Amino acid sequence: MVSASVMIPSGGADLAGDLEIPAVARGMVLFAHGSGSSRHSPRNRAVAATLRSAGFGTLLLDLLTGDEESEDAATGEHRFDIGLLARRLAHAIDWLERRPDTVDLPVGLFGASTGAAAALVAAAERPRRVSAVVSRGGRPDLAGDASALVACPVLLVVGGDDETVLGLNRQAAERLPGEHRVHVVPGATHLFPEPGALEEVADLAAGWFRDHL
């Protein structure tokens, strides 16, 4: 099993990540965090643990540098720069393709909040490499015209009580040309803090990636 802290080059930035690969992996899942979050997000780390139990390697990645995170906290400058986030996510996908231990593994993307939009744009830009996308409480509407170019299957998971985001997800789903599904977790709010809600998200993601990676 591989368990390592890594640095991934993207343009002039070096992005910190946590890479874990089971001894026998069925695929890799790359996490795209939303604004104000990081690779240390307890919610995404919980989902990643479930995915590793299902046989997937995981890469939890900071799409912003430490300085950019500080700037964003003060100004909000980067959090909705979907182009920047997607470009860096695509570079991480390319990085996985250059590693001997991941080059032959199919790739899935798991996006939360604005990271979901970045995941869809990256999937449109790397159709040969990205086999499936899962969004948790995401903003797929921010992917814009790139949504119409996403060929892989997409699962959009939204809390039933996260009404505004649920509406945005249903609208975004109409623009996806391939296989897709909107799954509503009853009674859940945006961050899925309710008992059993995040576990449902993790199980849904594992099932989606099992079916499509």
C-alpha positions in Angstrom: 0.0 0.0 0.0 1.2 3.5 -0.8 0.5 6.3 1.7 2.4 9.6 1.0 2.3 13.3 1.1 2.9 14.6 -2.4 3.4 17.9 -4.2 1.9 18.3 -7.7 3.2 21.0 -10.0 0.6 23.1 -11.8 1.9 26.1 -13.7 3.8 28.1 -11.2 2.1 26.5 -8.2 2.9 23.4 -6.2 -0.2 21.8 -4.8 -0.1 19.7 -1.6 -1.9 16.3 -1.6 -2.4 13.2 0.4 -2.1 10.0 -1.8 -3.2 6.6 -0.6 -3.3 3.5 -2.9 -4.4 0.1 -1.7 -2.2 -2.9 -2.6 -4.8 -4.0 -5.1 -6.6 -0.9 -6.4 -9.6 -0.9 -8.8 -9.2 2.8 -9.6 -8.2 6.2 -8.3 -10.6 8.9 -7.0 -9.3 12.5 -7.0 -11.1 14.9 -4.6 -11.8 18.5 -5.5 -12.7 20.6 -2.4 -14.9 23.6 -2.3 -14.1 27.1 -1.2 -12.9 27.5 2.4 -12.0 23.8 2.6 -8.8 21.8 2.1 -7.5 18.3 1.8 -8.0 18.1 5.6 -11.8 18.4 5.3 -13.1 15.8 7.8 -16.2 15.2 5.5 -14.1 14.4 2.4 -11.6 12.4 4.5 -14.5 10.3 5.8 -15.7 9.6 2.2 -12.2 8.8 1.1 -11.9 6.2 3.9 -15.1 4.5 2.7 -13.7 4.5 -0.9 -10.4 2.9 0.1 -12.4 0.2 2.0 -14.1 -0.4 -1.4 -10.8 -0.8 -3.1 -10.1 2.6 -4.5 -7.0 4.7 -4.2 -7.6 8.3 -3.2 -5.9 11.7 -3.8 -7.0 14.5 -1.5 -5.6 17.7 -3.0 -5.4 21.4 -2.2 -6.3 23.2 -5.4 -5.1 26.5 -3.9 -1.7 27.2 -2.3 -1.4 28.4 1.2 -0.9 32.0 0.2 -3.9 31.8 -2.2 -6.0 30.3 0.6 -5.1 33.3 2.8 -5.9 35.7 0.0 -9.2 33.9 -0.7 -10.2 34.0 3.0 -9.8 37.8 3.0 -11.1 38.7 -0.5 -13.0 35.7 -2.0 -10.7 36.2 -5.0 -10.2 32.5 -5.9 -13.1 30.5 -4.7 -15.3 31.0 -7.8 -12.4 30.9 -10.3 -13.6 27.6 -11.7 -11.2 27.9 -14.6 -8.2 27.9 -12.3 -9.5 25.1 -10.1 -10.3 22.9 -13.1 -7.0 23.5 -14.7 -5.2 22.4 -11.6 -7.4 19.4 -11.2 -6.6 18.5 -14.8 -2.9 18.8 -14.1 -3.4 16.4 -11.1 -5.1 13.9 -13.5 -2.1 14.2 -15.8 0.3 13.7 -12.8 -1.5 10.4 -12.0 -1.0 9.3 -15.6 2.7 9.8 -15.2 3.0 7.6 -12.2 3.8 3.9 -12.9 1.5 2.8 -10.1 -1.5 4.8 -11.3 -1.1 5.1 -15.0 -3.3 2.1 -15.7 -6.0 2.9 -13.2 -9.3 4.5 -14.2 -9.9 7.9 -12.6 -13.0 9.2 -10.9 -13.5 12.7 -9.5 -15.3 13.6 -6.3 -16.2 17.3 -6.0 -17.8 19.3 -3.2 -19.3 22.8 -3.5 -17.4 24.8 -6.2 -15.1 21.8 -6.5 -17.9 19.9 -8.3 -17.9 22.5 -11.1 -14.1 22.2 -11.4 -14.6 18.4 -11.6 -17.1 18.6 -14.4 -14.8 21.0 -16.4 -11.8 18.8 -15.8 -13.9 15.7 -16.9 -14.8 17.6 -20.1 -11.1 18.5 -20.7 -9.8 14.9 -20.0 -12.5 12.6 -21.4 -10.1 9.8 -22.1 -9.0 9.7 -18.4 -12.0 10.5 -16.3 -14.5 7.7 -16.1 -17.0 9.0 -13.5 -17.9 12.1 -11.4 -19.6 12.3 -8.0 -20.7 15.7 -6.6 -21.6 16.2 -2.9 -23.6 19.3 -2.2 -22.0 20.8 -5.3 -22.4 23.7 -7.6 -22.4 21.9 -11.0 -24.2 24.9 -12.4 -20.9 26.9 -12.3 -19.4 24.5 -14.9 -21.3 26.5 -17.5 -21.0 25.3 -21.1 -18.5 22.6 -20.2 -21.4 20.5 -18.8 -22.5 19.7 -22.3 -19.1 18.2 -23.1 -19.0 15.8 -20.1 -19.2 12.3 -21.5 -18.8 10.2 -18.3 -21.5 9.2 -15.9 -22.3 11.9 -13.2 -23.9 11.4 -9.8 -25.2 14.6 -8.1 -25.9 14.1 -4.4 -27.8 16.9 -2.6 -29.5 17.3 0.8 -33.3 17.4 0.6 -33.3 20.5 2.9 -30.6 22.3 0.9 -33.3 23.7 -1.3 -31.5 26.3 -3.3 -28.6 24.0 -4.2 -31.0 21.2 -5.0 -32.7 23.4 -7.6 -29.4 24.4 -9.1 -28.4 20.7 -9.3 -31.6 19.8 -11.1 -31.1 22.6 -13.6 -27.4 21.6 -14.2 -28.4 17.9 -14.6 -30.5 18.9 -17.6 -27.4 20.1 -19.4 -25.5 16.8 -18.9 -25.6 14.8 -22.2 -24.6 11.4 -20.8 -25.7 9.1 -17.9 -26.5 11.1 -14.8 -28.6 11.0 -11.7 -29.7 13.4 -9.0 -29.9 11.7 -5.6 -31.6 13.5 -2.8 -30.7 12.6 0.8 -34.0 13.3 2.7 -33.7 15.8 5.6 -30.0 16.6 4.9 -28.6 20.1 4.8 -25.7 21.5 2.8 -22.8 19.9 4.7 -24.7 16.6 5.5 -24.1 16.8 9.3 -27.3 14.9 10.1 -26.9 11.3 11.5 -26.2 8.9 8.7 -26.3 11.5 6.0 -22.6 11.6 5.2 -22.4 7.8 5.4 -25.1 7.6 2.7 -23.1 10.0 0.5 -20.0 7.8 0.9 -21.9 4.6 0.2 -23.5 6.2 -2.9 -20.1 7.3 -4.2 -18.5 3.9 -3.7 -21.4 2.3 -5.6 -21.2 4.8 -8.4 -17.4 4.4 -8.8 -17.8 0.6 -8.6 -20.2 0.6 -11.4 -18.3 3.1 -13.7 -14.6 2.8 -13.0 
